[in-house]
Amino acid sequence: MTNIWKKVALASAIAAVPLVSFVGPAQAEGEKFILVSHAPDSDSWWNTIKNGIALAGEQVGAEVEYRNPPTGDIADMARIIQQAAASNPDGIITTLADPDVLSGPIRDAVDKGIPVIIINSGTPEQAADVGALMYVGQPEYDAGLAAGQRAKRDGVTSFVCVNHVISNPVVAERCSGFADGLGVDLGDSMIDSGQDPAEIKNKVKAYLTANPDTDAILTLGPTSADPTIQAVEEMGTAGDIYFGTFDLGTEIVKGIKAGTIKWGIDQQPFLQAYLPVIVLANYQRFGVLPGNNINSGPGFVTADGLSKVEEFAGEYR
């Protein structure tokens, strides 16, 4: 079995959505599905999303397209959703990074009869509210809560949350959940780091210098984790300060392996992109739809289980 088919088999098994087997080359009908994300071009974490839709589109014989606002501007994303709907695709897959801005364009697409699946950002309740078929993603508050409870068991009592996407209120739920898991107030423990690597590094160093009793660092993805790794290395605290992060990436995996990062939370973005294409293709062709939303995470990745993650980090993990 080739590596690519091993990946497919694994993704299908994890998701427990037995739809792939019904779709073969003879049934391909050339549907077009558009995925719209809130991510700026600079955020490499979304490469896994791009790989996921590309592979699913190839397998079901559908045309797939990834669109995003280059700077991560949510208002620009709303316009992209409107443009996508105007092209009358057979389905739209999108994040719900800011319901106040995005709900209207998504509802308009649904009202046009375009099937929509919400992924990554938002909640199952918000997805239902805009008329989406389902939600595929990680419950962010619950993931943060589990991380906080884990850190509390490890003796952590204070932390700083490095938020590089402050404009996305859903992502901030990770910080809130972590604080609740520890049993402390979030207060001023969440910093708006921005997305410039040098600025992130300097803000982390400034916070830790001003708050030397900070027990732990929580970063929310490679964009904030990678410069934070550099910050603790330069401060000489790598491996000493408790460091957990959401998501995976090449530098995060290296950090876990080196002992700088205690754990990474994998929300399995590959599944967030791959499964909606499979679901939409089968929905269009046969009218079948899973009866529940799909939680793609969270899962804690530690140094003990790195082999498969390390092999595919930044590509399929």
C-alpha positions, 0 to 999 in steps of 0.5 A: 500500500502506498503512503498516500493510500495509507493516509486516506485509509487512516483519515477515513478510519479516524472519522468513522464516516463510511462514505468513501467506499461509495464513490468511484471514478465511474460515479465522478460528476465533476462537482465544484466545491470551494473552501474559504478560510480566514487565514492570511497567506503567511499562515503556513498551518493551512497548508494541511487544509490545502492538501486535504481538499486537493486529495479529496477532490482528486479521489471523488473526481470533483473540482476543488478551490481554496480561497482566503483573504491575503491579510486575514481581513474578515471583511475581505473574507465575507466578500470572498464568500459572496463571490464564491456563492455568486459562482454557484458552486456545488458546495461551500466549505468555510470557517465561521471566524466571526459570526457577526461579519460572516453569518449574513453571507453564509446564510445568503449562500444557503438561501441560494440552495448551496450546501455549506459545511462549517469547519475549524472556527465557530461551533456546531450551534453557530453552524446550525444557526446559519443553515449549514449542513454540519460542523467539522472541527475542534470544540475550542473551549473544550480543548482549552479546558482539557489543556488547562486541566492537564497543566493543573495536574502538572502543577501549573498555577499561572500562564500567558496565552500568546494569541496571534489571531485576536480578531478571531473570537473563537480562537480566544476560547482556547485561552479562556478554557485553559484558564478555567481548567487551571481554575484561575481568571484569564485577566491580563494573561492573554496577549495580542501578539500580532503575526510578525515573528519578531514582534511575537518574540519580543512581546513574549520576552517582555511579558516573561521579564515583567512577570517572572513568576509565570509558570506556563506558556500557551501558544495557539499555533505555529505562527505564535509557537515558532517565535516563542520557542526562539524567545525561551531559547534566548532567555535560557528557559527552554525546557524549564518553563511549562510550554504547551501549544495548539496545533502542529508544525515542523518547529513545534514537532522539533520543540516537542522532541527537544523537550522545549514544548510539553505537548501539542494539541492536534485538531487534525486539520487534514480531516477538516478539509478532507471530510467535507469534500467527501461528505458534499460529494456523496450528499450531491450524488446520493442525498446521504449525510452523516447524522452528527457533526464531526469533532476532529480534535483535540488530541494531545501529542507528546514526545512519546508519540511523535514518529507518525506526526514527525513524518507528516508534520506540516503536510498532513498533520 
